[in-house]
Every structure is written in C-alpha cells, then in structure tokens.
Amino acid sequence: MNLKSGYPFWLIKSGLPFNYRQLKKSICADIAILGGGISGALVAYELVQKGIDCIVVDKYTISSPDL
C-alpha cells in the first residue's frame, strides 16, 4: 500500500468511481461547496434535499453518498 501518495485511501483502493468533466463555462448557484470529500458531499446532499441550489468544486474527484 502506498501511504505517501497524497491521495485519499479510497481512491488508491478502489480507483476513481466517476469521471466528471472539467467546468468550461461560468455557472450560477446559491452556494458553492469547496471540497468534494465525504464532508462536502454530505453537505451538498443535505442542501439539495432542502431544495437549495448548490455546486461542489474540487481539484480531484468528488465522492458520492451512493458509494
């Protein structure tokens, strides 16, 4: 196991579950969540459940509550 790669363990173990396209144009939302780890994904999930328009931005892949 590579413990010094700088990547989260679940990415090393399972690979990238999804491949999202790079944002190429401006978009508008009520809330921008910076970071798509488990915390960012869960916050986004709760906001969407409450009908709040939000986006999740991350340099790497974004986790999913459905995994």
All heavy atoms as TSV, in Angstrom:
chain	resi	resn	atom	element	x	y	z
A	1	MET	N	N	0.852	-1.179	0.000
A	1	MET	CA	C	0.000	0.000	0.000
A	1	MET	C	C	0.893	1.235	0.000
A	1	MET	O	O	1.876	1.309	0.705
A	1	MET	CB	C	-0.900	-0.009	1.232
A	1	MET	CG	C	-1.794	1.195	1.282
A	1	MET	SD	S	-2.775	1.389	2.794
A	1	MET	CE	C	-3.395	-0.198	3.090
A	2	ASN	N	N	0.530	2.213	-0.803
A	2	ASN	CA	C	1.271	3.457	-0.896
A	2	ASN	C	C	0.684	4.457	0.098
A	2	ASN	O	O	-0.368	5.036	-0.143
A	2	ASN	CB	C	1.195	3.997	-2.325
A	2	ASN	CG	C	1.993	5.266	-2.507
A	2	ASN	OD1	O	2.537	5.817	-1.560
A	2	ASN	ND2	N	2.065	5.728	-3.741
A	3	LEU	N	N	1.359	4.664	1.221
A	3	LEU	CA	C	0.829	5.544	2.266
A	3	LEU	C	C	1.271	6.989	2.106
A	3	LEU	O	O	0.838	7.845	2.857
A	3	LEU	CB	C	1.253	5.027	3.645
A	3	LEU	CG	C	0.726	3.643	4.016
A	3	LEU	CD1	C	1.285	3.223	5.364
A	3	LEU	CD2	C	-0.782	3.619	4.030
A	4	LYS	N	N	2.121	7.267	1.143
A	4	LYS	CA	C	2.649	8.623	0.986
A	4	LYS	C	C	2.341	9.219	-0.378
A	4	LYS	O	O	3.071	10.049	-0.876
A	4	LYS	CB	C	4.162	8.620	1.217
A	4	LYS	CG	C	4.540	8.221	2.619
A	4	LYS	CD	C	6.019	8.329	2.824
A	4	LYS	CE	C	6.358	7.938	4.254
A	4	LYS	NZ	N	7.770	8.078	4.541
A	5	SER	N	N	1.289	8.817	-0.999
A	5	SER	CA	C	0.978	9.288	-2.339
A	5	SER	C	C	0.334	10.669	-2.350
A	5	SER	O	O	0.376	11.362	-3.344
A	5	SER	CB	C	0.038	8.310	-3.040
A	5	SER	OG	O	-1.231	8.334	-2.427
A	6	GLY	N	N	-0.303	11.061	-1.246
A	6	GLY	CA	C	-1.018	12.330	-1.221
A	6	GLY	C	C	-2.466	12.205	-1.660
A	6	GLY	O	O	-3.189	13.186	-1.724
A	7	TYR	N	N	-2.898	10.991	-1.977
A	7	TYR	CA	C	-4.274	10.758	-2.390
A	7	TYR	C	C	-5.039	10.062	-1.270
A	7	TYR	O	O	-4.466	9.311	-0.499
A	7	TYR	CB	C	-4.336	9.888	-3.647
A	7	TYR	CG	C	-3.762	10.558	-4.860
A	7	TYR	CD1	C	-2.486	10.245	-5.304
A	7	TYR	CD2	C	-4.487	11.521	-5.544
A	7	TYR	CE1	C	-1.942	10.871	-6.413
A	7	TYR	CE2	C	-3.960	12.147	-6.656
A	7	TYR	CZ	C	-2.692	11.825	-7.081
A	7	TYR	OH	O	-2.163	12.448	-8.175
A	8	PRO	N	N	-6.360	10.287	-1.177
A	8	PRO	CA	C	-7.151	9.589	-0.153
A	8	PRO	C	C	-7.092	8.073	-0.343
A	8	PRO	O	O	-6.987	7.581	-1.476
A	8	PRO	CB	C	-8.579	10.098	-0.391
A	8	PRO	CG	C	-8.423	11.370	-1.152
A	8	PRO	CD	C	-7.168	11.215	-1.954
A	9	PHE	N	N	-7.170	7.337	0.745
A	9	PHE	CA	C	-7.083	5.881	0.712
A	9	PHE	C	C	-8.107	5.270	-0.230
A	9	PHE	O	O	-7.800	4.351	-0.986
A	9	PHE	CB	C	-7.263	5.311	2.126
A	9	PHE	CG	C	-7.367	3.821	2.137
A	9	PHE	CD1	C	-6.247	3.030	1.931
A	9	PHE	CD2	C	-8.587	3.195	2.330
A	9	PHE	CE1	C	-6.339	1.640	1.920
A	9	PHE	CE2	C	-8.693	1.819	2.319
A	9	PHE	CZ	C	-7.567	1.042	2.114
A	10	TRP	N	N	-9.357	5.756	-0.210
A	10	TRP	CA	C	-10.400	5.138	-1.029
A	10	TRP	C	C	-10.115	5.293	-2.515
A	10	TRP	O	O	-10.528	4.464	-3.318
A	10	TRP	CB	C	-11.788	5.660	-0.661
A	10	TRP	CG	C	-12.006	7.109	-0.878
A	10	TRP	CD1	C	-11.738	8.126	-0.012
A	10	TRP	CD2	C	-12.539	7.735	-2.049
A	10	TRP	NE1	N	-12.064	9.333	-0.571
A	10	TRP	CE2	C	-12.561	9.119	-1.812
A	10	TRP	CE3	C	-12.995	7.254	-3.259
A	10	TRP	CZ2	C	-13.012	10.033	-2.766
A	10	TRP	CZ3	C	-13.458	8.162	-4.201
A	10	TRP	CH2	C	-13.463	9.537	-3.936
A	11	LEU	N	N	-9.375	6.343	-2.928
A	11	LEU	CA	C	-9.015	6.475	-4.333
A	11	LEU	C	C	-7.961	5.448	-4.727
A	11	LEU	O	O	-7.989	4.882	-5.820
A	11	LEU	CB	C	-8.483	7.878	-4.626
A	11	LEU	CG	C	-9.498	8.995	-4.690
A	11	LEU	CD1	C	-8.808	10.319	-4.977
A	11	LEU	CD2	C	-10.550	8.723	-5.734
A	12	ILE	N	N	-7.014	5.200	-3.833
A	12	ILE	CA	C	-5.971	4.226	-4.113
A	12	ILE	C	C	-6.552	2.816	-4.136
A	12	ILE	O	O	-6.252	2.016	-5.017
A	12	ILE	CB	C	-4.844	4.330	-3.066
A	12	ILE	CG1	C	-4.178	5.697	-3.171
A	12	ILE	CG2	C	-3.826	3.216	-3.237
A	12	ILE	CD1	C	-3.253	6.016	-2.026
A	13	LYS	N	N	-7.433	2.522	-3.173
A	13	LYS	CA	C	-8.002	1.179	-3.043
A	13	LYS	C	C	-8.984	0.862	-4.169
A	13	LYS	O	O	-8.933	-0.204	-4.764
A	13	LYS	CB	C	-8.708	1.049	-1.696
A	13	LYS	CG	C	-9.345	-0.300	-1.464
A	13	LYS	CD	C	-9.984	-0.351	-0.088
A	13	LYS	CE	C	-10.635	-1.679	0.163
A	13	LYS	NZ	N	-11.955	-1.773	-0.405
A	14	SER	N	N	-9.873	1.789	-4.469
A	14	SER	CA	C	-10.980	1.499	-5.394
A	14	SER	C	C	-10.852	2.177	-6.749
A	14	SER	O	O	-11.634	1.883	-7.646
A	14	SER	CB	C	-12.301	1.945	-4.754
A	14	SER	OG	O	-12.471	1.321	-3.509
A	15	GLY	N	N	-9.957	3.111	-6.890
A	15	GLY	CA	C	-9.855	3.853	-8.144
A	15	GLY	C	C	-10.885	4.970	-8.183
A	15	GLY	O	O	-11.624	5.199	-7.229
A	16	LEU	N	N	-10.935	5.666	-9.275
A	16	LEU	CA	C	-11.879	6.770	-9.428
A	16	LEU	C	C	-13.246	6.217	-9.820
A	16	LEU	O	O	-13.402	5.640	-10.898
A	16	LEU	CB	C	-11.393	7.748	-10.500
A	16	LEU	CG	C	-10.048	8.417	-10.229
A	16	LEU	CD1	C	-9.615	9.246	-11.428
A	16	LEU	CD2	C	-10.117	9.276	-8.993
A	17	PRO	N	N	-14.266	6.396	-8.954
A	17	PRO	CA	C	-15.580	5.829	-9.268
A	17	PRO	C	C	-16.314	6.555	-10.379
A	17	PRO	O	O	-17.097	5.975	-11.094
A	17	PRO	CB	C	-16.336	5.937	-7.943
A	17	PRO	CG	C	-15.654	7.034	-7.212
A	17	PRO	CD	C	-14.223	7.025	-7.656
A	18	PHE	N	N	-16.055	7.850	-10.522
A	18	PHE	CA	C	-16.723	8.658	-11.540
A	18	PHE	C	C	-15.686	9.578	-12.172
A	18	PHE	O	O	-14.705	9.935	-11.537
A	18	PHE	CB	C	-17.840	9.511	-10.940
A	18	PHE	CG	C	-18.875	8.704	-10.229
A	18	PHE	CD1	C	-18.882	8.617	-8.851
A	18	PHE	CD2	C	-19.845	8.014	-10.940
A	18	PHE	CE1	C	-19.828	7.874	-8.186
A	18	PHE	CE2	C	-20.796	7.257	-10.282
A	18	PHE	CZ	C	-20.787	7.191	-8.904
A	19	ASN	N	N	-15.932	9.978	-13.383
A	19	ASN	CA	C	-15.053	10.916	-14.054
A	19	ASN	C	C	-15.904	12.095	-14.504
A	19	ASN	O	O	-16.630	11.993	-15.492
A	19	ASN	CB	C	-14.367	10.245	-15.248
A	19	ASN	CG	C	-13.347	11.137	-15.878
A	19	ASN	OD1	O	-12.947	12.151	-15.305
A	19	ASN	ND2	N	-12.908	10.781	-17.065
A	20	TYR	N	N	-15.839	13.194	-13.769
A	20	TYR	CA	C	-16.621	14.381	-14.092
A	20	TYR	C	C	-15.841	15.261	-15.055
A	20	TYR	O	O	-14.626	15.392	-14.954
A	20	TYR	CB	C	-16.954	15.164	-12.821
A	20	TYR	CG	C	-17.836	14.394	-11.878
A	20	TYR	CD1	C	-17.309	13.733	-10.779
A	20	TYR	CD2	C	-19.204	14.330	-12.091
A	20	TYR	CE1	C	-18.119	13.027	-9.921
A	20	TYR	CE2	C	-20.024	13.618	-11.239
A	20	TYR	CZ	C	-19.472	12.978	-10.153
A	20	TYR	OH	O	-20.269	12.280	-9.302
A	21	ARG	N	N	-16.552	15.884	-15.956
A	21	ARG	CA	C	-15.916	16.781	-16.913
A	21	ARG	C	C	-15.454	18.059	-16.229
A	21	ARG	O	O	-16.032	18.507	-15.243
A	21	ARG	CB	C	-16.888	17.129	-18.036
A	21	ARG	CG	C	-17.282	15.945	-18.880
A	21	ARG	CD	C	-18.235	16.376	-19.928
A	21	ARG	NE	N	-19.332	17.092	-19.260
A	21	ARG	CZ	C	-20.589	17.082	-19.646
A	21	ARG	NH1	N	-20.930	16.415	-20.683
A	21	ARG	NH2	N	-21.498	17.732	-18.984
A	22	GLN	N	N	-14.428	18.664	-16.798
A	22	GLN	CA	C	-13.924	19.936	-16.309
A	22	GLN	C	C	-14.926	21.040	-16.637
A	22	GLN	O	O	-15.526	21.043	-17.717
A	22	GLN	CB	C	-12.588	20.237	-16.970
A	22	GLN	CG	C	-11.942	21.503	-16.496
A	22	GLN	CD	C	-10.601	21.740	-17.191
A	22	GLN	OE1	O	-10.270	21.097	-18.171
A	22	GLN	NE2	N	-9.850	22.662	-16.663
A	23	LEU	N	N	-15.102	21.977	-15.706
A	23	LEU	CA	C	-16.006	23.103	-15.917
A	23	LEU	C	C	-15.410	24.034	-16.964
A	23	LEU	O	O	-14.283	24.507	-16.817
A	23	LEU	CB	C	-16.222	23.850	-14.599
A	23	LEU	CG	C	-17.225	24.996	-14.617
A	23	LEU	CD1	C	-18.610	24.479	-14.962
A	23	LEU	CD2	C	-17.240	25.703	-13.277
A	24	LYS	N	N	-16.152	24.282	-18.037
A	24	LYS	CA	C	-15.650	25.093	-19.146
A	24	LYS	C	C	-16.344	26.447	-19.262
A	24	LYS	O	O	-15.955	27.267	-20.076
A	24	LYS	CB	C	-15.841	24.342	-20.470
A	24	LYS	CG	C	-15.129	23.021	-20.538
A	24	LYS	CD	C	-13.695	23.224	-20.898
A	24	LYS	CE	C	-13.056	21.854	-21.117
A	24	LYS	NZ	N	-11.672	21.931	-21.427
A	25	LYS	N	N	-17.395	26.671	-18.468
A	25	LYS	CA	C	-18.119	27.945	-18.546
A	25	LYS	C	C	-18.584	28.326	-17.156
A	25	LYS	O	O	-18.563	27.526	-16.217
A	25	LYS	CB	C	-19.302	27.831	-19.496
A	25	LYS	CG	C	-20.325	26.804	-19.070
A	25	LYS	CD	C	-21.463	26.711	-20.052
A	25	LYS	CE	C	-22.469	25.667	-19.569
A	25	LYS	NZ	N	-23.625	25.591	-20.409
A	26	SER	N	N	-19.003	29.548	-16.999
A	26	SER	CA	C	-19.497	30.035	-15.713
A	26	SER	C	C	-20.866	29.435	-15.411
A	26	SER	O	O	-21.686	29.263	-16.312
A	26	SER	CB	C	-19.620	31.559	-15.733
A	26	SER	OG	O	-18.369	32.149	-15.883
A	27	ILE	N	N	-21.086	29.104	-14.152
A	27	ILE	CA	C	-22.396	28.656	-13.714
A	27	ILE	C	C	-22.780	29.445	-12.463
A	27	ILE	O	O	-21.924	30.042	-11.804
A	27	ILE	CB	C	-22.437	27.139	-13.437
A	27	ILE	CG1	C	-21.409	26.749	-12.383
A	27	ILE	CG2	C	-22.206	26.354	-14.699
A	27	ILE	CD1	C	-21.479	25.286	-11.992
A	28	CYS	N	N	-24.049	29.427	-12.140
A	28	CYS	CA	C	-24.551	30.193	-11.008
A	28	CYS	C	C	-25.288	29.249	-10.053
A	28	CYS	O	O	-26.022	28.381	-10.484
A	28	CYS	CB	C	-25.500	31.269	-11.523
A	28	CYS	SG	S	-26.084	32.382	-10.239
A	29	ALA	N	N	-25.038	29.437	-8.765
A	29	ALA	CA	C	-25.715	28.656	-7.730
A	29	ALA	C	C	-25.791	29.503	-6.469
A	29	ALA	O	O	-25.055	30.480	-6.316
A	29	ALA	CB	C	-24.961	27.362	-7.459
A	30	ASP	N	N	-26.688	29.120	-5.555
A	30	ASP	CA	C	-26.814	29.844	-4.293
A	30	ASP	C	C	-25.607	29.609	-3.386
A	30	ASP	O	O	-25.167	30.500	-2.682
A	30	ASP	CB	C	-28.084	29.417	-3.553
A	30	ASP	CG	C	-29.340	29.794	-4.317
A	30	ASP	OD1	O	-29.323	30.826	-5.025
A	30	ASP	OD2	O	-30.334	29.053	-4.211
A	31	ILE	N	N	-25.067	28.386	-3.417
A	31	ILE	CA	C	-23.960	28.013	-2.539
A	31	ILE	C	C	-22.928	27.226	-3.331
A	31	ILE	O	O	-23.281	26.340	-4.110
A	31	ILE	CB	C	-24.456	27.158	-1.348
A	31	ILE	CG1	C	-25.379	27.984	-0.467
A	31	ILE	CG2	C	-23.286	26.605	-0.541
A	31	ILE	CD1	C	-26.003	27.216	0.658
A	32	ALA	N	N	-21.652	27.540	-3.108
A	32	ALA	CA	C	-20.546	26.764	-3.673
A	32	ALA	C	C	-19.835	26.058	-2.528
A	32	ALA	O	O	-19.414	26.692	-1.566
A	32	ALA	CB	C	-19.576	27.665	-4.422
A	33	ILE	N	N	-19.719	24.759	-2.627
A	33	ILE	CA	C	-19.037	23.958	-1.617
A	33	ILE	C	C	-17.660	23.638	-2.161
A	33	ILE	O	O	-17.529	23.030	-3.219
A	33	ILE	CB	C	-19.826	22.673	-1.311
A	33	ILE	CG1	C	-21.207	23.038	-0.784
A	33	ILE	CG2	C	-19.054	21.792	-0.343
A	33	ILE	CD1	C	-22.161	21.878	-0.712
A	34	LEU	N	N	-16.631	24.055	-1.432
A	34	LEU	CA	C	-15.259	23.815	-1.862
A	34	LEU	C	C	-14.759	22.544	-1.196
A	34	LEU	O	O	-14.594	22.498	0.012
A	34	LEU	CB	C	-14.360	25.002	-1.495
A	34	LEU	CG	C	-14.808	26.352	-2.050
A	34	LEU	CD1	C	-13.848	27.440	-1.624
A	34	LEU	CD2	C	-14.923	26.297	-3.564
A	35	GLY	N	N	-14.537	21.530	-2.001
A	35	GLY	CA	C	-14.075	20.245	-1.497
A	35	GLY	C	C	-15.163	19.195	-1.637
A	35	GLY	O	O	-16.254	19.347	-1.109
A	36	GLY	N	N	-14.857	18.139	-2.365
A	36	GLY	CA	C	-15.838	17.098	-2.621
A	36	GLY	C	C	-15.560	15.806	-1.881
A	36	GLY	O	O	-15.948	14.746	-2.353
A	37	GLY	N	N	-14.903	15.912	-0.741
A	37	GLY	CA	C	-14.708	14.725	0.094
A	37	GLY	C	C	-16.016	14.334	0.751
A	37	GLY	O	O	-17.088	14.831	0.385
A	38	ILE	N	N	-15.942	13.473	1.724
A	38	ILE	CA	C	-17.164	12.989	2.363
A	38	ILE	C	C	-17.954	14.129	3.001
A	38	ILE	O	O	-19.175	14.180	2.898
A	38	ILE	CB	C	-16.862	11.850	3.376
A	38	ILE	CG1	C	-18.149	11.212	3.860
A	38	ILE	CG2	C	-16.017	12.353	4.533
A	38	ILE	CD1	C	-18.920	10.473	2.799
A	39	SER	N	N	-17.280	15.084	3.644
A	39	SER	CA	C	-17.987	16.206	4.276
A	39	SER	C	C	-18.683	17.079	3.247
A	39	SER	O	O	-19.852	17.432	3.395
A	39	SER	CB	C	-17.019	17.047	5.108
A	39	SER	OG	O	-16.465	16.287	6.136
A	40	GLY	N	N	-17.963	17.438	2.182
A	40	GLY	CA	C	-18.556	18.272	1.140
A	40	GLY	C	C	-19.713	17.579	0.445
A	40	GLY	O	O	-20.744	18.194	0.151
A	41	ALA	N	N	-19.560	16.277	0.180
A	41	ALA	CA	C	-20.629	15.528	-0.482
A	41	ALA	C	C	-21.866	15.435	0.400
A	41	ALA	O	O	-22.996	15.580	-0.076
A	41	ALA	CB	C	-20.138	14.129	-0.858
A	42	LEU	N	N	-21.681	15.217	1.696
A	42	LEU	CA	C	-22.827	15.115	2.609
A	42	LEU	C	C	-23.516	16.457	2.796
A	42	LEU	O	O	-24.751	16.524	2.866
A	42	LEU	CB	C	-22.387	14.541	3.954
A	42	LEU	CG	C	-21.995	13.057	3.920
A	42	LEU	CD1	C	-21.412	12.637	5.255
A	42	LEU	CD2	C	-23.173	12.191	3.543
A	43	VAL	N	N	-22.741	17.535	2.859
A	43	VAL	CA	C	-23.341	18.872	2.959
A	43	VAL	C	C	-24.159	19.160	1.699
A	43	VAL	O	O	-25.293	19.641	1.773
A	43	VAL	CB	C	-22.267	19.952	3.184
A	43	VAL	CG1	C	-22.832	21.344	2.999
A	43	VAL	CG2	C	-21.657	19.816	4.571
A	44	ALA	N	N	-23.585	18.852	0.534
A	44	ALA	CA	C	-24.310	19.069	-0.722
A	44	ALA	C	C	-25.596	18.248	-0.755
A	44	ALA	O	O	-26.650	18.737	-1.174
A	44	ALA	CB	C	-23.415	18.704	-1.904
A	45	TYR	N	N	-25.523	17.007	-0.318
A	45	TYR	CA	C	-26.702	16.144	-0.289
A	45	TYR	C	C	-27.814	16.765	0.562
A	45	TYR	O	O	-28.971	16.837	0.137
A	45	TYR	CB	C	-26.315	14.768	0.248
A	45	TYR	CG	C	-27.478	13.825	0.376
A	45	TYR	CD1	C	-27.940	13.129	-0.724
A	45	TYR	CD2	C	-28.120	13.636	1.599
A	45	TYR	CE1	C	-29.023	12.263	-0.621
A	45	TYR	CE2	C	-29.195	12.783	1.715
A	45	TYR	CZ	C	-29.642	12.095	0.609
A	45	TYR	OH	O	-30.710	11.252	0.718
A	46	GLU	N	N	-27.465	17.227	1.750
A	46	GLU	CA	C	-28.468	17.832	2.640
A	46	GLU	C	C	-29.052	19.107	2.046
A	46	GLU	O	O	-30.263	19.341	2.135
A	46	GLU	CB	C	-27.853	18.124	4.015
A	46	GLU	CG	C	-27.593	16.881	4.841
A	46	GLU	CD	C	-28.876	16.133	5.186
A	46	GLU	OE1	O	-29.906	16.769	5.482
A	46	GLU	OE2	O	-28.836	14.890	5.139
A	47	LEU	N	N	-28.205	19.937	1.436
A	47	LEU	CA	C	-28.701	21.176	0.823
A	47	LEU	C	C	-29.651	20.888	-0.331
A	47	LEU	O	O	-30.702	21.518	-0.457
A	47	LEU	CB	C	-27.523	22.034	0.353
A	47	LEU	CG	C	-26.671	22.650	1.459
A	47	LEU	CD1	C	-25.428	23.314	0.866
A	47	LEU	CD2	C	-27.462	23.648	2.284
A	48	VAL	N	N	-29.305	19.928	-1.166
A	48	VAL	CA	C	-30.171	19.563	-2.292
A	48	VAL	C	C	-31.501	19.012	-1.780
A	48	VAL	O	O	-32.561	19.306	-2.334
A	48	VAL	CB	C	-29.454	18.559	-3.226
A	48	VAL	CG1	C	-30.419	17.954	-4.227
A	48	VAL	CG2	C	-28.297	19.240	-3.932
A	49	GLN	N	N	-31.474	18.217	-0.703
A	49	GLN	CA	C	-32.704	17.683	-0.114
A	49	GLN	C	C	-33.626	18.799	0.370
A	49	GLN	O	O	-34.839	18.648	0.371
A	49	GLN	CB	C	-32.388	16.743	1.049
A	49	GLN	CG	C	-31.659	15.476	0.645
A	49	GLN	CD	C	-32.474	14.643	-0.337
A	49	GLN	OE1	O	-33.638	14.359	-0.115
A	49	GLN	NE2	N	-31.849	14.268	-1.434
A	50	LYS	N	N	-33.036	19.933	0.764
A	50	LYS	CA	C	-33.815	21.086	1.233
A	50	LYS	C	C	-34.178	22.046	0.091
A	50	LYS	O	O	-34.753	23.092	0.319
A	50	LYS	CB	C	-33.045	21.824	2.314
A	50	LYS	CG	C	-32.855	20.995	3.567
A	50	LYS	CD	C	-32.094	21.766	4.617
A	50	LYS	CE	C	-31.732	20.978	5.844
A	50	LYS	NZ	N	-32.648	20.098	6.416
A	51	GLY	N	N	-33.819	21.685	-1.143
A	51	GLY	CA	C	-34.175	22.495	-2.307
A	51	GLY	C	C	-33.241	23.669	-2.556
A	51	GLY	O	O	-33.598	24.593	-3.280
A	52	ILE	N	N	-32.051	23.659	-1.978
A	52	ILE	CA	C	-31.100	24.752	-2.148
A	52	ILE	C	C	-30.158	24.403	-3.306
A	52	ILE	O	O	-29.576	23.324	-3.347
A	52	ILE	CB	C	-30.301	24.992	-0.849
A	52	ILE	CG1	C	-31.271	25.377	0.270
A	52	ILE	CG2	C	-29.242	26.059	-1.050
A	52	ILE	CD1	C	-30.646	25.431	1.645
A	53	ASP	N	N	-30.015	25.335	-4.238
A	53	ASP	CA	C	-29.166	25.142	-5.412
A	53	ASP	C	C	-27.701	25.283	-4.999
A	53	ASP	O	O	-27.293	26.322	-4.476
A	53	ASP	CB	C	-29.522	26.189	-6.466
A	53	ASP	CG	C	-28.803	25.971	-7.767
A	53	ASP	OD1	O	-28.512	24.818	-8.108
A	53	ASP	OD2	O	-28.535	26.983	-8.451
A	54	CYS	N	N	-26.913	24.233	-5.214
A	54	CYS	CA	C	-25.502	24.289	-4.824
A	54	CYS	C	C	-24.641	23.546	-5.836
A	54	CYS	O	O	-25.137	22.733	-6.610
A	54	CYS	CB	C	-25.304	23.712	-3.430
A	54	CYS	SG	S	-25.638	21.959	-3.290
A	55	ILE	N	N	-23.352	23.873	-5.818
A	55	ILE	CA	C	-22.375	23.175	-6.642
A	55	ILE	C	C	-21.231	22.720	-5.748
A	55	ILE	O	O	-20.978	23.315	-4.704
A	55	ILE	CB	C	-21.832	24.056	-7.791
A	55	ILE	CG1	C	-21.167	25.314	-7.241
A	55	ILE	CG2	C	-22.916	24.400	-8.772
A	55	ILE	CD1	C	-20.432	26.118	-8.278
A	56	VAL	N	N	-20.560	21.645	-6.150
A	56	VAL	CA	C	-19.398	21.136	-5.419
A	56	VAL	C	C	-18.198	21.269	-6.339
A	56	VAL	O	O	-18.224	20.816	-7.480
A	56	VAL	CB	C	-19.595	19.664	-5.008
A	56	VAL	CG1	C	-18.367	19.146	-4.276
A	56	VAL	CG2	C	-20.843	19.508	-4.156
A	57	VAL	N	N	-17.148	21.912	-5.835
A	57	VAL	CA	C	-15.944	22.144	-6.618
A	57	VAL	C	C	-14.777	21.472	-5.906
A	57	VAL	O	O	-14.593	21.632	-4.705
A	57	VAL	CB	C	-15.663	23.662	-6.758
A	57	VAL	CG1	C	-14.418	23.909	-7.577
A	57	VAL	CG2	C	-16.862	24.370	-7.345
A	58	ASP	N	N	-13.994	20.707	-6.663
A	58	ASP	CA	C	-12.831	20.036	-6.085
A	58	ASP	C	C	-11.776	19.870	-7.162
A	58	ASP	O	O	-12.094	19.720	-8.336
A	58	ASP	CB	C	-13.223	18.664	-5.537
A	58	ASP	CG	C	-12.205	18.116	-4.557
A	58	ASP	OD1	O	-11.009	18.050	-4.920
A	58	ASP	OD2	O	-12.592	17.749	-3.453
A	59	LYS	N	N	-10.518	19.885	-6.756
A	59	LYS	CA	C	-9.412	19.686	-7.686
A	59	LYS	C	C	-9.363	18.241	-8.171
A	59	LYS	O	O	-8.981	17.952	-9.289
A	59	LYS	CB	C	-8.103	20.050	-7.007
A	59	LYS	CG	C	-6.889	19.917	-7.884
A	59	LYS	CD	C	-5.641	20.363	-7.148
A	59	LYS	CE	C	-4.407	20.233	-8.025
A	59	LYS	NZ	N	-3.199	20.633	-7.304
A	60	TYR	N	N	-9.770	17.314	-7.303
A	60	TYR	CA	C	-9.732	15.893	-7.609
A	60	TYR	C	C	-11.140	15.379	-7.841
A	60	TYR	O	O	-12.073	16.138	-8.039
A	60	TYR	CB	C	-9.043	15.131	-6.493
A	60	TYR	CG	C	-7.637	15.600	-6.247
A	60	TYR	CD1	C	-7.319	16.327	-5.116
A	60	TYR	CD2	C	-6.626	15.340	-7.167
A	60	TYR	CE1	C	-6.022	16.786	-4.906
A	60	TYR	CE2	C	-5.339	15.790	-6.964
A	60	TYR	CZ	C	-5.033	16.512	-5.835
A	60	TYR	OH	O	-3.766	16.958	-5.634
A	61	THR	N	N	-11.353	14.083	-7.789
A	61	THR	CA	C	-12.672	13.505	-7.977
A	61	THR	C	C	-13.560	13.804	-6.772
A	61	THR	O	O	-13.074	14.079	-5.684
A	61	THR	CB	C	-12.588	11.990	-8.211
A	61	THR	OG1	O	-13.865	11.525	-8.625
A	61	THR	CG2	C	-12.157	11.254	-6.986
A	62	ILE	N	N	-14.839	13.735	-6.969
A	62	ILE	CA	C	-15.800	14.043	-5.916
A	62	ILE	C	C	-16.438	12.742	-5.435
A	62	ILE	O	O	-16.869	11.914	-6.247
A	62	ILE	CB	C	-16.875	15.017	-6.426
A	62	ILE	CG1	C	-16.203	16.354	-6.751
A	62	ILE	CG2	C	-17.998	15.186	-5.426
A	62	ILE	CD1	C	-17.112	17.380	-7.361
A	63	SER	N	N	-16.494	12.569	-4.125
A	63	SER	CA	C	-17.102	11.360	-3.587
A	63	SER	C	C	-18.607	11.403	-3.764
A	63	SER	O	O	-19.190	12.436	-4.066
A	63	SER	CB	C	-16.744	11.205	-2.110
A	63	SER	OG	O	-17.280	12.264	-1.357
A	64	SER	N	N	-19.230	10.281	-3.587
A	64	SER	CA	C	-20.665	10.180	-3.775
A	64	SER	C	C	-21.295	9.443	-2.616
A	64	SER	O	O	-20.814	8.398	-2.210
A	64	SER	CB	C	-20.964	9.434	-5.079
A	64	SER	OG	O	-22.332	9.138	-5.162
A	65	PRO	N	N	-22.396	9.968	-2.045
A	65	PRO	CA	C	-23.079	9.246	-0.968
A	65	PRO	C	C	-23.627	7.895	-1.406
A	65	PRO	O	O	-23.942	7.055	-0.599
A	65	PRO	CB	C	-24.229	10.183	-0.575
A	65	PRO	CG	C	-23.897	11.499	-1.149
A	65	PRO	CD	C	-23.001	11.242	-2.326
A	66	ASP	N	N	-23.738	7.663	-2.738
A	66	ASP	CA	C	-24.282	6.407	-3.249
A	66	ASP	C	C	-23.254	5.280	-3.264
A	66	ASP	O	O	-23.588	4.153	-3.578
A	66	ASP	CB	C	-24.806	6.602	-4.669
A	66	ASP	CG	C	-25.966	7.569	-4.701
A	66	ASP	OD1	O	-26.698	7.643	-3.701
A	66	ASP	OD2	O	-26.140	8.257	-5.713
A	67	LEU	N	N	-21.985	5.572	-2.948
A	67	LEU	CA	C	-20.952	4.517	-2.993
A	67	LEU	C	C	-21.098	3.550	-1.871
A	67	LEU	O	O	-21.465	3.831	-0.818
A	67	LEU	CB	C	-19.560	5.155	-2.959
A	67	LEU	CG	C	-19.206	6.002	-4.171
A	67	LEU	CD1	C	-17.827	6.616	-3.973
A	67	LEU	CD2	C	-19.222	5.180	-5.427
